[in-house]
Amino acid sequence: MAKDAHKIVDYHWRVAYGEKLQDDIRRLQEENEYLKKLLWNSQNSWLEKQRAAQLVKEEATEMAVETQMEEGCGPPEAKSFQVMDKHQIALVELIQGRMESIGVLMTCSMHSYIEEELAKRFNLFKLCNYSSLSAFAQAHADSVRALVCNTEVGVDANTIDSFPKLEIVATYSVGFDNIDIKKCREKGIPVTNTPNVLTDCVADLAIALALALLCRISHIHRSLSYGLRKYSDFQFTTKLSGKAVGIVGLGRIGSGIAKRALGFGCPVSYHSRSEKPETGYKYYHNILDLAANSEILVVACALTEETRHIVNRQVIDALGPKGIVINIGRGPHIDEPELVSALIEGRLAGAGLDVFENEPDVPQQLLGLENVVLTPHVGSDTVETCMAMADLVIANLEACFLGKPLLTPVI
Ligand SMILES: O=CC(=O)O
C-alpha cells in the first residue's frame, strides 16, 4: 500500500513537473523568437548558436530552480521526461546540451571539425573503430538513431537494416549516389545532404583545373625545380578566356561554373535533362552536339544510371584533339579507359579531374601524363566549406530529433 501511495505521489509530481517544463518550453518557444532564430537559422555560425543555446540553457536552469523552490522539491528530471513527447525531450536535451544520449554512427573517418562537433552533441560512434559492420551492430544496433556518411563510404541496404531505431541518414556531401535511397524510402527514413554551401568551392575548382591545365601550371612549376627558367625552355600555353565552355548538368554547381566562365568571357552552353530557358545559355538536347560545339567540356551533373559513362568515346571524339574535359562530378561519368587512350593518342588535348572511376585509385597511366591535372576528390575541401557542411549535417540531425522540418532533405 505504502509502495502504491508513493507511486501515485510520484505520478503527480511527474505530471506537475512535466507540465511545468512543457509550459516553460512553450514560453521559450513563444518568447524567445530571437534566440530561436539564432538556434535554427542554418546561416548562423555554431558560435552564435552556442551563445544562443547558452542563454536558453541559463533561462531553463533558472526556471527549473524556480519550479523547485515553488514546489518544495522536484522529482528527478529523468522522470519528468516520461510525460513529454520525444521532441520536447530532445528540445530540453538540446537546451541542456544533452543530446549525447542519441547514438550517431559515422560510416568512415571524416574531417576533424565534423567529428568534434558531432562528438560534442551526440553519442558518436565511428565504424572504422570496429572490425566490421556486423561486429559493431552486435554491440550497438539499438543505440544508433542516425547515420552520417560521405562520398567515401555511403549507406547500403544492409547498413540500413542493421539499425532498427534508425531515424535519419545525413550525408556530408551534396551527392547521394552511394545511399540506397529506395531502401530509405521504403522504411520511411529521411535522407539529407549538404547542397548550396559547397557550390562556390566546387565551381572554383572546376575553373582552377581548367586554368591549371591550359596554363600548364603544375608542369611549369615542376620544371623550375629541374632548373628550367627561360621563356624558351617552355612550350606556349593556352588561353582560357573566350573559350567555348560546355557544361553537362546545369544544377547549382553547373550554374556556378557557368557564372565564372562568363567572367572569363567564355560563351556558355549546356546539356541537361531539361532546358532552362531563363538562363539564356544555349541548350543542347544531345551531349554529342554540346561536345562538338565546345572547347572545354565540364561534367557537373549528378551520377545516375542515365549519366554513368555519359562521356564516352563518341563524346570525346566529338570534342576533338583541341578539346579538354574537366570532371568535378563523379568518376563514373567518364569512361576512364577511353579517356586515358584518347589522352595518350592525342585525340583529346587534356583533362582536369577531381574524381575517378574507382576511387581512391587513380589510374597509373594518368599519373604519368603531362596533359592532365589531377586532384583527389577535394572539390569541397576548403576550411570554410567543410565547416559549413558539418554545421548543416548537425542542423539536420537536430531538426530531425526535435521534430522540426529538415533543412536540406533529399527524401
Ligand atoms: O563529391 C562531393 C559531394 O558530393 O559533396
The ligand as an SDF file (V2000), in Angstrom:
LIG
                    3D

  5  4  0  0  0  0  0  0  0  0999 V2000
   31.5920   14.9920  -54.1030 O   0  0  0  0  0  0  0  0  0  0  0  0
   31.2480   15.6870  -53.2260 C   0  0  0  0  0  0  0  0  0  0  0  0
   29.8940   15.8400  -52.8120 C   0  0  0  0  0  0  0  0  0  0  0  0
   29.0050   15.1430  -53.3310 O   0  0  0  0  0  0  0  0  0  0  0  0
   29.6540   16.6590  -51.9230 O   0  0  0  0  0  0  0  0  0  0  0  0
  1  2  2  0
  2  3  1  0
  3  4  2  0
  3  5  1  0
M  END
$$$$
